[in-house]
Amino acid sequence: MKIKKVVFHPDKKNFNIEEGEIGELKNGYVRIRTQYVGVCGSDKGIVLGKRDIKNPLVIGHEVSGIVALGNGKDAQGKSIMEGDIVTILPNYPCGKCNDCLVGNYNTCKNKEIVGVNVDGVMQEYFDAPLDYTFKINKSVDLRIPAIIEPTAVVVRALSKFQNKNYPLIIIGGGSTGSLAAITAEKMGFHNITVVEIVEEKVKKLLQFGFNAVTVEKFKDNNNFNNNRVNVLDTVGDGEGFESVKLWENLLSIVPAGSKVVMTGLGSTTVSLNLNNLVRREINLEGSIIYLKKDFKKAIEIVTKNEKDYLNVIGYIGNPNNINDWYFKEAIYGGHLKVLIDFTNF
């Protein structure tokens, strides 16, 4: 069966619409017709040449789709058949390494990562294992399933904070940061502040009712009212974000006994002041992607609060002219969330 694909060529730094073949559907899989695809930070990293990929590659892993072929039981044990709305958990662990054997499937070093080391979802149809496919209620807006995967990332990270009554500081107000702010509120956190370097994003966050401040204001007004705080870093070294400068001071800014969880990935090596870390008993922990339980929780939260999550969508692009808008809007547009509409692809 011939299908259309959006293929990224890293040597040329552009996308091509190409025709490809999709083979016979394997046992235990379903064939999915792509509807919407979310643009993720890792997609941007690939396009900007910050992450090595095979040449060429279909990128994308945040997806809303409709089952076109196949049936069975999904990852939740629900019956799934043609016509059902679905999304996928796009990381397939090996199940054999030390990490997998102790239940840390999210840290598996051998996992297939959809859109990174295997072709992704920016194509007309793709096949996915039933074990990593999640059926979504047919009443939802078709854009919603494409927001579930990045929300699962923040569900896992937020679950690492034991005390939800401490103020929560989210470093970075982009896609992950804005989703984290919404999700934190739904999970019962209080006094949430988003710290963002781009003033335009701060304005957008304020419009949506978030408490958002610039990095400089955060540095100058770090009065935590004698509270320990929870800090969620969604940026790492970040494209165009001077979070490393903030990070170098972060452990001395936050009160003793505070907890910092990092989801942001980057290539920059950050120096740690061990006196701050040890003498002030700062808790520092990493968080990478999610487990199936986090994905299920994200589905529950997002589908119950559609309107709030749809608010973060700032731009919806057309895959047929992707080179005309991708860099301008997805990379440098300053939008909280960008989707790509494959419904007429």
LUMLO-938895 format. One line per field, with one value per residue: x, y, z of N, C-alpha, C in turn. Coordinates in steps of 0.001 Angstrom, whole numbers, always signed. Each point is the difference from the previous one (the first is absolute). Layout:
n_u: c(X ...)
n_v: c(Y ...)
n_w: c(Z ...)
ca_u: c(X ...)
ca_v: c(Y ...)
ca_w: c(Z ...)
c_u: c(X ...)
c_v: c(Y ...)
c_w: c(Z ...)
//
This chain:
n_u: c(+838 -267 +880 -485 +1230 +138 +1014 +663 +686 +737 +447 -1281 -247 -675 -1299 -236 -997 +33 +40 -657 +493 -1173 +686 -20 -1191 +913 +72 -1038 -238 -141 -716 +693 -1132 +1094 -324 +611 +1039 +467 +480 +999 +542 -196 -1204 -124 +432 -816 -1001 +374 +24 -757 -653 +903 -326 -701 +533 -1203 -931 -1028 -134 -118 -538 -378 -936 -887 -651 -386 -432 +851 +808 -653 +116 -494 +899 -326 +855 -1277 +69 -135 -1195 +764 -594 -237 +453 +709 -147 +1258 +877 +1305 +505 +777 +142 +678 -17 +1260 -231 +1280 +202 +1042 -101 -244 +1003 +370 -616 +1250 -1159 -282 +894 -732 +1240 -786 -770 -1053 +464 -1316 +413 +775 -173 -1314 -548 -370 -843 +959 -995 -465 +705 -154 +843 -795 +824 -892 +1116 +198 -1204 -491 -1093 -495 -740 -949 -397 +1281 +474 +69 +123 -914 -182 +230 -781 -446 +781 +54 -1318 +165 +812 -911 -917 +915 +413 -1250 -112 +1155 -900 +521 +361 -1284 +159 +1212 +417 -568 +1282 -539 +1173 -385 -429 +725 +94 +1146 +546 -639 +305 +1212 -145 -583 +898 +928 -721 -124 +1322 -463 +906 +679 -356 -462 +1303 -185 +1265 -54 +961 -913 +72 +26 +770 +705 -139 +317 +980 +278 -129 +666 +375 +1146 +621 +419 +1330 +722 +1087 +165 -1313 +140 +1112 -668 -1018 +1060 -1086 +379 -23 +1309 -427 +84 +666 -897 +1052 -702 +1157 -619 +1123 +773 +841 -1041 -779 +1023 +138 +249 -593 +1121 -104 -1266 +316 +1038 -1076 -627 +1060 +508 -880 -242 -1024 +695 +334 +183 -903 +972 -959 +867 -733 +539 +169 +1310 +824 -510 +1270 -755 +649 +262 -523 +921 +556 -535 +446 +1168 +612 -661 +474 +489 -1219 +859 -958 +367 -624 -137 -601 -387 -838 -528 +282 +1134 +92 -410 +814 +915 -389 -32 +1139 +620 -536 +278 +1081 -771 -916 +419 +29 -1177 -68 +798 -930 +1180 +284 -736 +995 +229 -34 -968 +88 +448 +740 -1229 -345 +614 +1010 -795 -889 +483 +1030 -345 -1162 +585 -553 -1036 -845 +694 -1106 +22 -795 -127 -1083 +672 +885)
n_v: c(-1185 +907 +712 +1154 +498 +608 +96 -14 +870 -547 -658 +31 -488 -938 +163 -1260 +251 -1220 -830 -809 -1109 -484 -888 -1311 +176 +190 -1211 +438 +439 +1317 +244 +1106 +662 +670 +658 +41 +789 -209 +1236 -843 +226 -1317 +269 +1058 -810 -911 +848 +390 -1317 +74 -804 -963 -63 -1078 -131 +298 +790 -802 +1271 +363 +272 +1270 -927 +465 -1152 -599 -1054 -349 -777 -1114 -907 +128 -217 +1230 +998 +404 -904 +1185 -404 -265 +841 -285 +1224 -718 +995 +216 -250 +262 -961 +1000 -712 -844 -328 -405 +338 +160 +1300 +408 +1096 -698 -782 +1265 +5 +429 -314 +1092 -642 -907 -470 -1068 +903 -399 +1101 +11 +185 -911 -1253 +211 -245 +1282 +901 +767 -867 -354 -1111 -607 -983 -403 -443 -947 -595 +816 -499 +1238 -670 +994 +544 -505 +417 -344 +1226 -135 +1244 -356 -1121 +1018 +352 -1236 -313 +1279 -161 -1188 +739 +989 -909 -655 +1126 +422 -1264 +566 +971 -142 +1284 -126 +171 -501 +1263 -4 -99 +392 -558 +1028 +916 -933 -938 -529 +1215 +388 -1145 +214 +1274 -333 -939 +845 +957 -790 -81 +1234 +468 +776 +1263 -66 +50 +572 -425 +1071 -242 -581 +1319 -311 -1021 +850 +867 -997 -369 +1279 +57 -1147 +1000 -255 -317 +955 -229 +1075 -491 +1217 +59 -1229 +363 +1096 -855 -605 +668 -1065 +1115 -277 -212 -1298 -289 -269 -466 +266 -524 +696 +674 -311 -183 -647 -1 +867 -964 +1064 -1185 -194 +1267 -295 -1111 +738 +807 -973 -782 +1207 +76 -1287 -56 -177 -1223 +914 -276 -457 -27 -697 +564 +1218 -296 -171 +656 +1045 +54 -285 +1026 -878 +887 -901 +1152 +550 -964 -116 +1155 +270 -1224 +477 -378 -685 -11 -965 +324 -1210 +507 -1320 -511 -1175 -127 +638 -824 -1013 +465 +159 -1158 -451 +624 -314 -1211 +155 +517 -419 +833 -341 -1255 +175 +684 -1042 -433 +388 -1142 -121 -803 +242 -1338 +372 +1026 -1078 -5 +396 -851 -1160 +541 +730 -969 -1174 +518 +1059 -635 -587 -973 -134 -234 -765 -88 -1180 +539 -1300 +655 +894 -761)
n_w: c(+0 -927 +699 +462 -68 +1184 -832 +1149 -755 +977 -1075 -371 +1235 -679 -249 -340 -855 +511 -1004 +830 +478 +306 +674 +6 +550 +955 +455 +717 -1230 -19 -1092 +131 -247 -291 +1117 +1173 -198 +1230 +37 +191 +1196 +74 -542 +801 +977 -539 -158 +1198 -182 +1086 -800 +99 -1274 -362 -1165 -366 +584 +253 +389 +1271 +1205 +36 +169 -842 +129 -1123 +666 -951 +739 +328 +956 +1210 +967 +447 +270 -33 -987 -614 -433 -1039 -847 -1249 -184 +887 +872 -361 +950 -49 +757 -425 +1099 -747 +1308 +247 +1269 -403 -130 +713 -735 -1096 +376 +311 -1187 -253 -580 +708 +744 -609 -51 -111 +565 -723 -557 -43 -1257 +629 +421 -90 -1181 -42 +495 -513 -101 -1173 +40 +1179 +278 +996 +968 +81 +445 -1036 -272 +96 +259 -752 +941 -760 +1184 +91 +127 -1322 +433 +874 -712 -848 +1013 -97 -1031 -414 +164 -588 -763 +37 -321 -706 -595 -142 -386 -335 +9 +1219 +41 -325 +1303 -309 -90 -1208 -312 -1146 -290 -764 -875 -604 -931 +424 +103 -1100 -603 +489 -347 -1150 -288 +432 -580 -1090 +279 +227 -873 +855 -182 -1245 -248 -1197 -144 -767 -898 -801 -72 -1307 +371 +735 -1006 -846 +801 +134 -1342 +127 +802 -653 +1110 -821 +74 -302 -596 -527 -204 -486 -634 -371 -195 +512 +351 +663 +755 +123 -1252 +204 -1109 -941 -668 -1091 -420 -961 +260 +1058 -1029 -573 -1068 +70 +924 +739 -23 -718 -405 -249 -663 -450 +23 -672 +191 -293 -1015 -278 +855 +1108 -426 -958 -941 -801 -929 -725 -956 +84 -1284 +9 -796 +643 +410 +1050 +545 +950 +813 +333 +363 -1107 -802 +634 +224 -1119 -171 -1145 -321 -716 -944 -820 -1139 -514 -998 -22 +870 -237 +1289 -367 -1033 +758 +934 -967 -474 +1235 +264 -1131 -50 +1291 -583 -1013 +458 +1211 -438 -578 +1144 +213 -856 -453 -629 -1107 -348 -1289 +30 -813 +859 +620 -1092 -362 +965 -173 -648 -757 -121 -421 -673 -738 -83 +1038 -734 +817 -1019 -841 -755 -609 -902 +265 +391 -722 +635)
ca_u: c(-838 +783 -428 +808 +778 +779 +1329 +1003 +1345 +884 +1086 -558 -754 -1376 -915 -539 -1173 +448 -860 +652 -798 -261 -165 -1119 -143 +494 -843 +200 +119 -1098 +399 -617 -22 +423 -901 +776 +1317 +569 +1426 +645 +1351 +958 -135 +747 +1413 +376 -33 +1099 +1271 +554 -158 +341 -1054 +288 -318 -971 -835 -1324 +27 -1311 -442 -1210 -917 -1415 -270 -1193 +356 -468 +61 +420 -801 +551 -22 +1029 +892 -811 -892 -1270 -176 +313 -366 +54 -822 +265 +1007 +1102 +1332 +963 +1172 +931 +1298 -180 +1186 +427 -515 +1030 +1164 -99 -1013 -1321 -216 -399 -1236 +249 -78 +204 +1425 +606 +975 -165 -1372 -333 -604 -716 +357 +1396 +841 -846 -882 -1045 -1423 -340 -298 -1432 -323 +1125 -409 +441 -370 -1168 +462 +396 -1059 -1009 -1297 -489 -1443 -328 -601 +1020 +509 +1055 +1328 +352 +940 +1368 +541 +93 +1374 +807 -586 +483 +1351 -77 -661 +1049 +884 -729 -250 +1197 -78 -804 -849 -629 -313 +1104 -88 +604 +625 +249 +986 -330 -1424 -364 -984 +15 -248 -1411 -750 +292 -764 -1392 -88 +274 -1233 -956 +509 -133 +1062 -440 +995 +828 +619 +781 +1107 +238 +884 -606 -1072 -1242 -597 -495 -1277 -1000 -298 -819 -1336 -698 -222 +1153 +919 +1227 +951 +1253 +1117 +582 -895 +102 +1262 -33 -1104 -120 -525 -843 -807 +489 -464 +736 -671 +214 +454 -7 +716 -460 +770 +1375 +746 -1012 +263 -250 -403 +1207 -341 +1217 +332 -943 +273 +1195 -392 -1273 +139 +211 -1189 -1142 +216 +542 -971 -860 +238 +103 -148 +407 -406 +644 +1224 +846 +1390 +851 +392 -310 +771 -787 +664 -327 -359 -1434 -751 +142 -208 -1359 -856 -862 -281 +105 -409 -345 -1240 +29 -1268 -1148 -426 -1386 -904 +10 -749 -1421 -382 -54 -1245 -1104 +31 -181 -1341 -967 +240 +341 +68 +1243 +1146 -79 +451 +1449 +312 +159 +113 -230 +595 -382 +1193 +257 +940 +678 +1232 -336 -341 +509 +1025 -557 -1039 +266 +1285 +242 -1251 -371 -1292 +49 -77 -268 -472 -40 -1299 +130 -1327 -182 +1290)
ca_v: c(+1185 +1233 +1072 +1218 +235 +1234 -516 +1035 -276 +840 +592 +1161 +772 +270 -1126 -362 -882 -1137 -1182 -1190 -1220 -568 -1429 -725 +266 -1102 -453 +780 +1410 +652 +1043 +1243 +1154 +1172 +1149 +1160 -303 +1094 +272 -181 +539 -907 +233 +1232 -336 -722 +926 +954 -713 -234 -1416 -836 -895 -617 +921 +956 -525 +540 +333 +153 -1097 +415 -255 -361 -797 -838 -1353 -285 -1434 -795 +52 -765 +678 +1032 -33 +43 -1158 +353 -476 +1044 -448 +1030 +1173 +540 +1050 -525 +568 -1058 +201 -193 -527 -1438 -530 -1345 -959 -976 +639 +146 +1007 -603 -1085 +559 +750 +1337 -117 +1322 +291 -1040 +553 -679 +176 +661 +1293 +395 +1329 +304 -1051 -665 +989 +512 +13 +1021 -697 -236 -1129 -679 -1153 +72 -1183 +158 +164 +1398 +813 +342 +439 +1240 +189 +610 +1321 +1038 +752 -818 +538 -331 -1106 +403 +731 -926 -480 +949 +130 -1145 +359 +843 -786 -758 +917 +587 -1057 -152 +935 -614 +975 +875 +1288 +926 +713 -685 +888 -702 +710 -159 +184 -459 -1079 -843 +824 +395 -1215 -317 +916 -460 -1322 +130 +466 -1120 -1017 +480 +897 +1355 +1063 -412 +1100 -384 +916 -81 +1071 +724 +831 -260 -1186 +410 +688 -1008 -770 +863 +60 -1247 -95 -529 +927 -143 +1091 -133 -524 +1074 +276 -1128 +134 +1186 -52 -1403 -81 -1197 +57 -1027 -1324 -825 +58 -1002 +621 -885 +578 -627 +590 -418 +1156 +709 +838 +1413 +239 +75 -653 -415 +1098 -109 -1249 +170 +690 -528 -726 +964 +851 -672 -293 -1306 -1085 +15 -1082 +392 -1107 +451 -747 +620 -637 +897 -418 +823 -501 +1002 -153 -25 +393 -1068 +583 +274 -1250 -858 +698 +513 -1176 +128 -1280 +147 -1259 +43 -669 -200 -449 -453 -1396 -117 +555 +1457 +244 -159 +1157 +1148 -130 +354 +1435 +812 -165 +632 +1446 +307 +1422 +549 -476 +567 +1384 +155 -120 +1341 -28 -1303 +62 -930 -758 +98 +1099 +46 +800 +1428 +516 -757 +722 +1258 -192 -1072 +192 +1351 +745 +387 -564 -964 -1328 -39 -1268 -117 -573 -1022 -525 +65 -303)
ca_w: c(+0 -99 +895 -16 +1211 +124 +323 +275 -498 +812 -797 -711 +995 -434 -94 -1310 -44 -803 -36 +530 +103 +1320 -260 +596 +1421 +815 +1093 +1207 -376 -706 -961 +461 -911 +759 -5 +443 +562 +779 -156 +1300 +110 -638 -1448 -296 +109 -1220 -1131 +177 -91 +1325 +339 -1152 -483 -1283 -1091 +537 +1074 +302 +1424 +632 +874 +719 -1109 +43 -1192 -73 -434 -1359 -249 +1139 +1222 +1118 +1293 +57 +1158 +1219 -5 -646 -1370 -975 -1344 -1030 +276 +1333 +156 +809 +5 +306 +838 -1121 +416 +134 +676 -403 +974 +383 +626 +1458 +319 -216 +950 +1298 -196 -549 -1449 -588 -134 -837 -957 -1290 -466 -1260 +268 -1212 -472 +328 -600 -1005 -615 +855 -337 -990 -1246 -181 +871 +649 +799 +1398 +792 +869 +1378 +215 -591 +1005 -527 +597 -164 -1302 +166 +172 -1140 -622 +296 +1379 +172 -322 +1152 +1128 +224 +789 +1331 +783 +451 +1199 +1058 +695 +716 +1131 +985 +827 +1124 +1064 +688 -982 +610 -227 -1283 -1142 -975 -1261 -811 -1418 -254 -1334 -83 +1198 +1175 +83 +323 +1403 +856 -4 +605 +1432 +638 +21 +925 +1365 +448 +318 -132 -1136 -736 -1166 -271 -1450 -454 -1127 +550 -727 +610 +1320 -239 -357 +1206 +859 -614 +299 +1429 +732 +653 -780 +164 -748 +792 +808 +1123 +920 +727 +854 +978 +421 +1363 +45 +1228 +935 -434 -962 -1295 -1034 -1246 -1163 -1138 -1245 -1100 -200 -503 -774 -1163 +235 +1401 +824 +1262 +694 +914 +1114 +711 +827 +1223 +497 +1255 +1088 +84 +637 +1419 +371 +36 -1192 -963 -1401 -949 -1326 -1193 -1159 -474 -772 -145 +843 +1307 +1007 +1229 +1232 +1235 +936 +1295 -37 -126 +1180 +1270 +80 -194 -1173 -653 -1450 -626 -1417 -402 -1449 -593 +797 -48 -465 +1012 -184 -1231 +333 +805 -906 -778 +901 +300 -1211 -569 +905 +8 -1393 -306 +547 -773 -1350 +72 -216 -1437 -555 -1460 -630 -1328 -1062 -410 -1436 -261 +1287 -49 -24 +1321 +1136 +757 +487 +1019 +962 +671 +502 +81 +1356 +370 +1084 -601 -1433 -549 -1458 -370 -1037 -337 -1455 -606)
c_u: c(+882 -595 +907 +690 +623 +1361 +968 +1373 +985 +1135 -473 -757 -1378 -797 -377 -1265 +351 -1023 +783 -950 -217 -391 -1233 -25 +410 -999 +318 +156 -1334 +591 -801 +110 +288 -988 +738 +1307 +496 +1476 +627 +1389 +1034 -87 +808 +1501 +508 +117 +1150 +1372 +659 -94 +246 -1156 +466 -469 -621 -885 -1363 -8 -1428 -402 -1218 -1149 -1435 -287 -1296 +412 -631 -54 +488 -918 +664 -185 +1130 +817 -744 -920 -1346 -52 +197 -296 +58 -981 +234 +1078 +1073 +1165 +947 +1002 +1186 +1407 -165 +1254 +307 -545 +1039 +1173 -214 -1080 -1405 -304 -359 -1218 +167 +18 +267 +1476 +742 +912 -165 -1360 -66 -740 -621 +361 +1414 +939 -799 -953 -1172 -1357 -378 -135 -1484 -516 +1282 -562 +579 -416 -1225 +407 +397 -978 -1088 -1254 -475 -1498 -312 -591 +1039 +271 +1192 +1406 +522 +981 +1454 +665 +273 +1445 +855 -560 +441 +1406 -78 -743 +1054 +882 -680 -262 +1185 +29 -935 -997 -554 -341 +1153 -239 +739 +525 +340 +954 -277 -1491 -407 -1044 -53 -339 -1452 -881 +217 -821 -1467 -135 +232 -1242 -1009 +419 +44 +1131 -568 +1132 +1030 +521 +822 +1058 +432 +834 -628 -1210 -1342 -711 -554 -1355 -1109 -412 -886 -1434 -827 -172 +1132 +713 +1358 +877 +1208 +1086 +553 -875 +64 +1268 -66 -1027 -227 -394 -991 -814 +313 -509 +1106 -777 +279 +400 -5 +685 -397 +901 +1349 +792 -809 +456 -365 -379 +1250 -225 +1235 +429 -921 +341 +1201 -321 -1179 +127 +271 -1225 -1102 +312 +554 -1116 -947 +358 -23 -107 +285 -533 +728 +1302 +821 +1427 +935 +311 -181 +805 -931 +869 -399 -325 -1489 -804 +0 -368 -1435 -1035 -1041 -171 -50 -286 -319 -1309 -8 -1276 -985 -97 -1455 -977 -69 -805 -1499 -499 -128 -1272 -1189 -68 -345 -1425 -1084 +95 +405 +253 +1308 +1198 -23 +480 +1480 +377 +42 +51 -260 +468 -512 +1242 +356 +920 +882 +1264 -272 -195 +741 +1022 -577 -938 +372 +1287 +86 -1281 -415 -1353 +164 -32 -354 -438 +83 -1252 +147 -1359 -275 +1298 -157)
c_v: c(+1247 +1066 +1213 +182 +1395 -415 +1162 -473 +894 +640 +1256 +944 +425 -1297 -237 -831 -1128 -1127 -1192 -1174 -336 -1451 -603 +243 -1232 -349 +805 +1480 +512 +1038 +1258 +1083 +1247 +1148 +1292 -478 +1225 +153 +28 +638 -901 +92 +1225 -258 -727 +961 +1006 -673 -289 -1459 -830 -924 -672 +946 -781 -660 +680 +281 +65 -1209 +374 -39 -251 -767 -775 -1363 -277 -1494 -706 +179 -851 +745 +1018 -120 +16 -1207 +276 -568 +1152 -544 +1176 +1126 +623 +1081 -507 +980 -1132 +459 -328 -436 -1476 -615 -1435 -1072 -956 +620 +156 +999 -584 -1056 +498 +911 +1408 -56 +1339 +331 -1046 +626 -593 +257 +586 +1286 +501 +1440 +413 -1065 -972 +1055 +347 +74 +1056 -632 -348 -1106 -487 -1147 +119 -1269 +298 +272 +1436 +969 +213 +541 +1218 +126 +755 +1394 +1121 +730 -777 +529 -489 -1180 +352 +749 -947 -418 +1006 +235 -1156 +256 +795 -705 -774 +921 +568 -1027 -207 +966 -569 +977 +1001 +1373 +996 +761 -773 +1034 -826 +844 -310 +59 -369 -1093 -813 +798 +396 -1207 -405 +873 -427 -1298 +58 +446 -1143 -1086 +490 +852 +1404 +992 -330 +1240 -553 +1070 -188 +1200 +857 +778 -238 -1220 +323 +665 -1003 -817 +793 +101 -1233 -223 -599 +1131 -197 +1223 -245 -536 +1073 +327 -1118 +110 +1122 -84 -1429 -107 -1159 -86 -1156 -1401 -737 +45 -1260 +733 -1058 +716 -738 +347 -651 +1201 +782 +832 +1445 +333 -35 -660 -444 +1081 -14 -1208 +143 +666 -660 -652 +917 +896 -674 -323 -1402 -1040 -27 -1148 +538 -1252 +540 -926 +515 -695 +1013 -501 +753 -699 +1114 -288 +53 +456 -1014 +524 +299 -1293 -792 +740 +502 -1090 +213 -1384 +212 -1337 +215 -722 -105 -705 -499 -1512 -32 +600 +1526 +382 -86 +1193 +1243 -24 +454 +1506 +826 -103 +606 +1523 +496 +1484 +613 -397 +528 +1444 +180 -75 +1394 +37 -1418 +103 -1075 -764 +163 +1162 +237 +853 +1501 +568 -639 +788 +1259 -217 -1024 +227 +1356 +806 +425 -518 -978 -1427 +119 -1413 +42 -796 -935 -510 +36 -295 -1154)
c_w: c(+0 +918 -191 +1344 -48 +533 +228 -466 +746 -786 -725 +936 -524 -55 -1456 +190 -951 +52 +513 +23 +1474 -219 +651 +1511 +809 +1101 +1257 -242 -532 -940 +304 -1068 +828 -162 +376 +615 +760 -278 +1389 -6 -654 -1522 -410 +46 -1228 -1176 +77 -4 +1331 +429 -1247 -353 -1274 -1090 -1149 +1074 +5 +1498 +557 +827 +841 -1000 +445 -1281 +102 -537 -1367 -280 +1261 +1196 +1069 +1293 +42 +1286 +1319 +124 -622 -1415 -963 -1387 -969 +301 +1365 -53 +959 +58 +359 +1045 -905 +390 +319 +622 -417 +933 +552 +752 +1504 +394 -133 +1063 +1396 -141 -526 -1531 -688 -205 -839 -1056 -1397 -631 -1406 +341 -1303 -362 +317 -562 -865 -550 +907 -661 -1035 -1386 -15 +911 +674 +817 +1409 +737 +869 +1442 +324 -669 +1051 -678 +780 -280 -1285 +108 +50 -1320 -559 +255 +1355 +115 -296 +1158 +1169 +279 +762 +1397 +896 +539 +1302 +1132 +789 +839 +1243 +1094 +936 +1181 +1065 +635 -1008 +566 -97 -1300 -1095 -987 -1232 -835 -1465 -226 -1411 +62 +1291 +1246 +153 +309 +1453 +940 +84 +792 +1501 +755 +117 +993 +1443 +532 +205 -259 -1080 -726 -1151 -254 -1459 -455 -1102 +496 -693 +563 +1381 -144 -315 +1224 +952 -524 +341 +1499 +799 +734 -661 +183 -889 +930 +925 +1203 +1031 +844 +1031 +1127 +487 +1471 +70 +1290 +949 -325 -741 -1308 -807 -1269 -1097 -1155 -1266 -1175 -230 -485 -1025 -1178 +323 +1430 +870 +1350 +755 +987 +1210 +851 +926 +1332 +715 +1371 +1182 +199 +805 +1459 +226 +63 -1170 -925 -1415 -859 -1396 -1079 -1229 -337 -787 -4 +929 +1322 +1011 +1258 +1210 +1161 +1067 +1388 +64 +27 +1311 +1280 +155 -306 -1096 -622 -1508 -662 -1479 -261 -1519 -461 +1059 -33 -456 +1008 -115 -1234 +264 +808 -872 -837 +840 +215 -1228 -528 +885 -32 -1385 -252 +472 -861 -1436 -30 -311 -1478 -621 -1504 -481 -1446 -933 -456 -1471 -374 +1217 -22 +41 +1406 +1173 +824 +629 +1182 +1069 +781 +681 +243 +1387 +449 +1163 -554 -1471 -381 -1515 -362 -1194 -507 -1500 -753 -998)
//
